[in-house]
Amino acid sequence: MMELVLLGTGCPSVDLDRHGPANLVDGGAGCRLLVDCGSGVTHRLLAAGCPGSEIDALLLTHLHSDHIVDLFQLIISSWHQGRDRPQRIFGPPGTKKYVDGLMALWGPELEQRTAHEKRPSIVALDVEVSEIADGETLQFADMSVQIVAVNHLPVRHAFGFIFTNSTARLAISGDTTYCPALIEAAQGVDMLLHEVLIHRELPVVEGKRSAETVSAMKAYHTVSGQVGKVATECGAGTLVLTHFVPPRFDEDSLLDEVRKDFDGPIIIGHDLMRLSVS
């Protein structure tokens, strides 16, 4: 089996219904993989029935704050939940520097807390970081994960992931513009989870969002008029949309727009939606 749980379908704009970007890919024992670590992820994991203590690895698409902001909360809450092994993190170049800095920042608090609370083990506070590169394949039990460099410039290192086991193939775009490399890697996937920017729902607002802001956002995300084309060119079985910018929008209008270019099933993602990939 392979199951996808949408933990957070939002973006940096805070929304009560859409938490920060995060997904759980569940392939069974040894293959519970968390993708990104946006705000509220530990609460969503618990609600999904897989607390942070049970995940086998965290995979980071890139180091934008909305994708990593709750990393320390994941580490310490997993310890409180009785995690019996180090936290394994796979991310782009720069991940080790970020994690080392994060743990150093919280070092005095952790030293005080561990000394005072005297929990049976502190192994869950150990963090093992592996930095990944385009073209690599990771293996978790019978699940392979192909790393694909995507275009989120000016972010230098951003990745999408292709998950494959004996039952299904799933592509997760990460944050990207229209990306031929991702389309090539995702040929024939059963499910494509893709970000989307709904530019018509981003009016210029004085003091908040300029025309230049909207243009800059469009330049490194996939707009709603393109994402259906991506799914068709991949030959995806099902298209699931997530990481909505903005988090509030007209769902019917978005479906109508995407259907012009993709005639397969389209799912508007919502937090805690649970999907069988196959």
C-alpha positions as CSV (number, residue, x, y, z in Angstrom):
1,M,0.0,0.0,0.0
2,M,0.9,3.6,-0.2
3,E,-1.1,6.3,1.5
4,L,-0.8,10.1,1.3
5,V,-2.0,12.2,4.1
6,L,-2.2,16.0,3.6
7,L,-1.1,17.5,6.9
8,G,-0.9,21.1,5.8
9,T,-2.1,22.6,2.6
10,G,-1.5,26.2,3.2
11,C,1.3,28.8,2.7
12,P,3.0,31.4,4.8
13,S,-0.3,33.3,5.1
14,V,-1.8,32.1,8.4
15,D,-5.2,30.3,8.0
16,L,-7.3,28.5,10.5
17,D,-8.1,25.7,8.2
18,R,-4.9,25.3,6.2
19,H,-1.8,24.7,8.3
20,G,1.8,25.1,6.9
21,P,3.1,22.8,4.1
22,A,3.6,19.2,5.2
23,N,2.6,15.7,4.0
24,L,2.9,12.2,5.3
25,V,3.7,9.4,2.8
26,D,2.8,6.1,4.6
27,G,4.1,2.9,3.0
28,G,3.8,0.9,6.2
29,A,6.5,-0.2,8.7
30,G,9.8,1.5,8.0
31,C,8.2,3.8,5.4
32,R,6.4,6.5,7.3
33,L,7.9,9.6,5.7
34,L,7.2,13.2,6.6
35,V,7.7,15.6,3.8
36,D,8.3,19.2,5.1
37,C,7.6,20.6,8.5
38,G,5.3,23.6,8.3
39,S,3.5,25.3,11.1
40,G,1.2,23.0,13.1
41,V,2.7,19.8,11.7
42,T,3.0,18.0,15.1
43,H,-0.7,18.6,15.8
44,R,-1.7,17.4,12.3
45,L,0.5,14.2,12.7
46,L,-1.2,13.4,15.9
47,A,-4.6,14.0,14.4
48,A,-3.6,11.7,11.5
49,G,-2.8,8.9,13.9
50,C,1.0,9.0,13.3
51,P,2.7,11.1,16.0
52,G,6.2,12.4,15.3
53,S,7.7,9.7,17.4
54,E,6.7,7.2,14.8
55,I,7.9,8.8,11.6
56,D,10.9,7.1,10.0
57,A,12.4,10.1,8.3
58,L,11.8,13.7,7.5
59,L,12.4,14.8,3.9
60,L,12.7,18.6,3.2
61,T,12.0,19.9,-0.3
62,H,13.8,23.2,0.4
63,L,14.7,25.6,3.3
64,H,12.0,28.3,3.0
65,S,10.7,29.1,6.4
66,D,7.2,27.9,5.8
67,H,8.5,24.4,5.1
68,I,10.8,24.1,8.2
69,V,9.4,26.4,10.8
70,D,8.2,23.6,13.2
71,L,11.3,21.4,13.0
72,F,12.3,22.0,16.6
73,Q,8.8,21.4,17.7
74,L,8.8,18.0,15.9
75,I,12.1,17.0,17.6
76,I,11.1,17.9,21.1
77,S,7.5,16.7,20.9
78,S,8.7,13.4,19.4
79,W,11.0,13.0,22.5
80,H,8.1,13.7,24.8
81,Q,6.1,11.1,22.9
82,G,8.7,8.5,23.7
83,R,10.7,8.3,20.5
84,D,13.3,5.6,20.8
85,R,15.7,6.5,18.0
86,P,17.4,9.6,16.5
87,Q,15.5,11.9,14.2
88,R,16.6,11.3,10.6
89,I,16.5,14.3,8.3
90,F,17.2,14.4,4.5
91,G,17.4,17.8,2.9
92,P,19.1,20.1,0.5
93,P,22.6,21.5,0.9
94,G,22.5,23.9,3.9
95,T,20.2,21.6,6.0
96,K,23.1,20.5,8.3
97,K,24.1,24.1,9.0
98,Y,20.5,25.0,9.7
99,V,19.9,22.0,12.0
100,D,23.1,22.5,13.8
101,G,22.3,26.2,14.4
102,L,18.8,25.3,15.5
103,M,20.0,22.8,18.1
104,A,22.6,25.2,19.3
105,L,20.1,27.9,19.7
106,W,17.9,25.7,21.9
107,G,20.9,24.0,23.6
108,P,20.7,25.8,27.0
109,E,17.0,25.0,27.2
110,L,17.5,21.4,26.3
111,E,20.3,21.0,28.8
112,Q,18.2,22.4,31.6
113,R,15.1,20.4,30.5
114,T,16.9,17.0,30.2
115,A,18.7,17.5,33.5
116,H,15.5,18.4,35.4
117,E,13.0,16.0,33.8
118,K,15.2,12.9,33.9
119,R,13.4,11.1,31.2
120,P,14.6,7.5,30.5
121,S,16.3,8.4,27.2
122,I,17.4,11.4,25.3
123,V,18.3,9.5,22.1
124,A,15.3,11.2,20.3
125,L,17.1,14.5,20.7
126,D,20.0,13.2,18.5
127,V,19.5,14.4,14.9
128,E,21.1,12.7,11.9
129,V,21.2,14.9,8.8
130,S,21.9,13.7,5.3
131,E,22.1,16.3,2.5
132,I,20.7,15.2,-0.8
133,A,21.3,16.0,-4.4
134,D,19.5,15.8,-7.8
135,G,19.3,12.3,-9.2
136,E,19.9,10.4,-5.9
137,T,17.6,7.7,-4.8
138,L,16.8,7.1,-1.1
139,Q,15.6,3.7,0.2
140,F,13.3,3.1,3.1
141,A,12.3,-0.5,3.5
142,D,10.5,-1.2,0.2
143,M,10.0,2.5,-0.7
144,S,12.4,4.3,-3.0
145,V,12.5,8.1,-3.2
146,Q,13.9,9.7,-6.3
147,I,15.3,13.2,-5.8
148,V,14.5,15.7,-8.6
149,A,15.8,19.3,-8.7
150,V,13.0,21.7,-9.4
151,N,12.9,25.4,-10.3
152,H,12.2,27.6,-7.3
153,L,14.8,30.3,-8.1
154,P,16.1,32.4,-6.4
155,V,16.1,29.4,-4.0
156,R,19.2,27.6,-5.1
157,H,18.4,24.1,-3.9
158,A,14.8,22.9,-4.2
159,F,13.6,19.4,-4.8
160,G,10.6,17.3,-5.8
161,F,10.3,13.7,-4.8
162,I,9.1,10.5,-6.6
163,F,7.9,7.8,-4.2
164,T,7.8,4.2,-5.6
165,N,6.9,0.9,-4.0
166,S,5.4,-2.3,-5.2
167,T,1.9,-0.9,-5.3
168,A,2.1,2.7,-6.5
169,R,4.0,5.8,-7.6
170,L,3.5,9.3,-6.2
171,A,5.1,12.5,-7.2
172,I,5.3,15.5,-4.9
173,S,6.3,18.7,-6.7
174,G,7.7,20.8,-3.8
175,D,7.7,24.5,-4.6
176,T,8.4,25.0,-8.3
177,T,7.5,26.8,-11.5
178,Y,6.6,24.7,-14.5
179,C,9.5,22.2,-14.5
180,P,10.3,19.9,-17.4
181,A,12.7,17.8,-15.2
182,L,9.8,17.0,-12.8
183,I,7.5,16.1,-15.6
184,E,10.1,13.7,-17.0
185,A,10.7,12.0,-13.7
186,A,7.0,11.8,-12.9
187,Q,5.9,10.0,-16.1
188,G,2.9,7.7,-15.5
189,V,2.6,8.4,-11.7
190,D,-0.6,7.2,-10.1
191,M,-0.8,10.5,-8.3
192,L,0.7,14.0,-8.6
193,L,0.6,16.3,-5.6
194,H,1.4,19.7,-6.9
195,E,1.5,23.2,-5.5
196,V,-0.6,26.0,-7.1
197,L,-0.7,29.8,-7.1
198,I,-4.1,31.3,-7.9
199,H,-2.9,34.6,-9.2
200,R,-6.4,36.0,-9.9
201,E,-7.1,35.8,-6.2
202,L,-4.1,38.0,-5.4
203,P,-5.2,41.5,-6.0
204,V,-2.9,44.5,-5.3
205,V,-3.5,45.7,-1.8
206,E,-1.9,49.0,-0.7
207,G,0.5,48.4,2.2
208,K,0.3,44.6,1.8
209,R,0.8,43.4,-1.7
210,S,2.1,45.4,-4.8
211,A,1.9,44.4,-8.4
212,E,5.7,43.7,-8.2
213,T,5.0,41.3,-5.3
214,V,2.4,39.4,-7.3
215,S,4.8,39.2,-10.3
216,A,7.6,37.9,-8.0
217,M,5.4,35.2,-6.5
218,K,4.2,34.0,-10.0
219,A,7.9,33.8,-11.0
220,Y,8.7,30.9,-8.7
221,H,5.4,29.1,-8.3
222,T,3.2,27.2,-10.7
223,V,0.1,29.2,-11.5
224,S,-3.4,27.8,-11.7
225,G,-3.4,28.1,-15.5
226,Q,-0.4,25.8,-15.8
227,V,-0.9,23.1,-13.3
228,G,-3.4,21.1,-15.4
229,K,-0.9,21.1,-18.3
230,V,1.8,19.7,-15.9
231,A,-0.5,16.8,-14.9
232,T,-1.4,16.0,-18.5
233,E,2.2,16.0,-19.6
234,C,3.1,13.7,-16.7
235,G,0.3,11.3,-17.7
236,A,-0.7,11.4,-14.0
237,G,-3.6,9.3,-12.9
238,T,-4.9,11.8,-10.3
239,L,-3.9,15.4,-9.7
240,V,-4.1,16.6,-6.1
241,L,-3.6,20.3,-5.4
242,T,-2.0,21.8,-2.3
243,H,0.1,24.7,-1.0
244,F,-2.6,27.1,-2.0
245,V,-1.5,30.7,-2.5
246,P,-3.7,32.3,-1.2
247,P,-5.2,29.8,1.3
248,R,-8.7,31.1,0.7
249,F,-10.1,31.0,-2.9
250,D,-13.0,30.0,-5.0
251,E,-12.7,26.2,-5.3
252,D,-15.2,25.8,-8.1
253,S,-13.4,28.4,-10.3
254,L,-10.1,26.7,-9.7
255,L,-11.4,23.3,-10.7
256,D,-13.0,24.8,-13.8
257,E,-9.6,26.3,-14.8
258,V,-7.6,23.2,-14.2
259,R,-10.1,21.0,-16.0
260,K,-9.4,22.9,-19.2
261,D,-6.0,21.1,-19.4
262,F,-6.4,17.9,-17.4
263,D,-9.3,15.5,-17.9
264,G,-8.4,13.1,-15.0
265,P,-9.6,13.3,-11.4
266,I,-8.7,16.5,-9.7
267,I,-8.7,16.8,-5.9
268,I,-8.6,20.1,-4.0
269,G,-6.5,19.2,-1.0
270,H,-7.6,19.9,2.5
271,D,-5.7,19.3,5.8
272,L,-6.0,15.8,7.1
273,M,-7.3,14.4,3.8
274,R,-6.2,10.8,3.5
275,L,-5.7,9.4,0.0
276,S,-4.8,5.9,-1.3
277,V,-2.2,6.6,-4.0
278,S,-3.0,3.5,-6.1
